[in-house]
Amino acid sequence: MGKGILAGEEWIILGDFNQVLSPEDKISDTSCSLSGADEFRSCLDKCKVTEVTNKGIHFTWSNRREKGQCTWERLDRAFANAEWFQTFGNAVSTNLPISVSDHSPLWVQFERRDTFRKRPYRFEMMWTTNPQCEEIIRKSWNQVVSGSAAYKVVQKVKFARDELKNWNRNVFGNIFQKKI
């Protein structure tokens, strides 16, 4: 390894590398040049680093010029060595939206925590065996709603969903509750 990089130690390098790696990393009205990409890839290989799992926006830099002169590139990244990945295997980097600078801020979460997600609503066919189900849907669908046709449909579906969830919980019996 190069001088200053100790073998066997965890390390990460991140920021603006001012270089794209592949054609997918660049959109430009004026240039399709990828000069330096091979050298950059070779450097990463010599350093034995790979890119940290990334989410967020793909293009992290823009020259902010007018149409016909605009260029978007993926320049801001995070790379780490195998030792780092052994310790921080769940890490993820996120490119946030470009706002003040011409670059995207890069945020690295060392411990990815899955956020709690509410269970998606699902209509249960067994509800149709109870005559109250049809009545709940009919009442929800007869609600007066102002707006476009699509908006009205969405609102009526929401009304029915909320009423059916409440009915399931309080009358039908909460089928989603775990039995011990």
Beta strands, then each sheet from edge to edge (+ up, - down):
strand 1: 12-16
strand 2: 26-28
strand 3: 49-51
strand 4: 54-56
strand 5: 61-62
strand 6: 71-73
strand 7: 76-81
strand 8: 92-95
strand 9: 106-109
sheet 1: 1+ 7- 3+
sheet 2: 2+ 6- 5+
sheet 3: 4+ 8+ 9-
end
